[in-house]
């Protein structure tokens, strides 16, 4: 499943590029993410995912396939396995950054493959939750860069994980959006 998101950060493209290549700073903006080790070409870590009553922890690796500083583009291959189950997820993630006025437009494309318990949620639900998490991520990045750079997060840590209530609201919005799309055909 292909999921595409974009957001704008009120900082110059070179500053955003530098921040996005600081994996520890990026992980602090991702709810449930923890880095175990990182090199210039590979990151190993864990991520905890909570979708309603479903709570999962994945361990995995992100390999940097392409890193083009001049074009501000990075391509990564992420793969992980559920720590207490049979679920697996892989994704090819492509991020690019371009100047947009006084800020930077960040475009993220994720080709996501999911197996196991998480796959029971439909594409719409996964896409909507992904979009909400991406908005949280973008706000965190903008706040960090507004404070003078990577790692400057007051209060520390990642943004709060989404609550079951937030996920229920997202699910209802997706449900009604799909009903109204169907009615317009």
Buried (B, 14 or more C-beta within 10 A) or exposed (E): BEBBBEBBBEBBBEBBBBBBBBBEBBBBBBBBBBBEEBEEEBBBBBBBBBBBEBEBBBBBBBEBEEEEEEEBBBBBBBBBBBEEEEBBBBBBBBBBBEEBEEBBBBBBBBBBEBEBBBBEBBEBBBBBBBBBBBEBBBBBBBBBBEEEBBEEBEEEEBBEBBEEEBBEBBBEBBBEEEEEEEEEE
